[in-house]
Amino acid sequence: MYKLKEKKQTKGKKKLILVLALLLISIGIVSYGMNKTVPTNKSIEEVKATHIEEIHDKVEVEEKTEVSKNVNTQDVTGVTVIGDSVIVGVAPYLEELLPGILIDGKVSRQMSQVEEIIKQLQTEGRLGEKIIIELGTNGPFNSNQLRNLLSSLHDKQVFIVNTRVPKDWQDNVNKVISEVAIEFQNTTIIDWYAASEGKENYFYEDGVHLKPKGAEYYASIILEAVKENI
């Protein structure tokens, strides 16, 4: 009886030891797997940051490539663009499509500042024979202001871009441009208002500044106007 009981106890101990051993091995395997496959929070964030950066770089490259693919470039010299924040956003696309173009853009610029800018560019010898003016985003101007400006550029080829801006002065700006520009044979209107009709997806939420596709489109319209008048 005693020996039988002792044998049963021995078997029980062996089973217990075996179970414990298997349990320890299982814990070790799981821990090893977790260490191998699950990164720390820090490494996850690093991976995310790297991934986002790679996507951003890829999008920039693709957007630049799209400009080159979709529209033929035109080598130009002697073209000067004066504008506000809209032209600042379009500038990289214009420079891609019109190598040699000179762009003078500034946020919040008004038409009343242009004559001074033209004088400065002229003094520096940087004013081209073709002048593109994009203004009206930040406020209205009257007929006399535009007439005086165009009169001062009578010996240049002038392109004036009308505006699309969800403000109460939009229609007045476009009316002044259409009424005054026809008085000058050397002046061509680039009708951005008509060209952008129904293309809300080209704009950011403010309805003025352009997303990459919109900026590319804007630049292509200017390119076509310049090509037609070379």
Secondary structure, 3 states (H helix, E strand, C coil): CHHHHHHHHHHHHHHHHHHHHHHHHHHHHHHHHHHHHCCCHHHHHHHHHHHHHHHHHHHHHHHHHHHHHHCCCCCCCCEEEEECHHHHHHHHHHHHHCCCCEEEECCCCCHHHHHHHHHHHHHCCCCCCEEEEECCCCCCCCHHHHHHHHHHCCCCEEEEECCCCCCCCHHHHHHHHHHHHCCCCCEEEECHHHHCCCCHHHECCCCCCECHHHHHHHHHHHHHHHHHCC
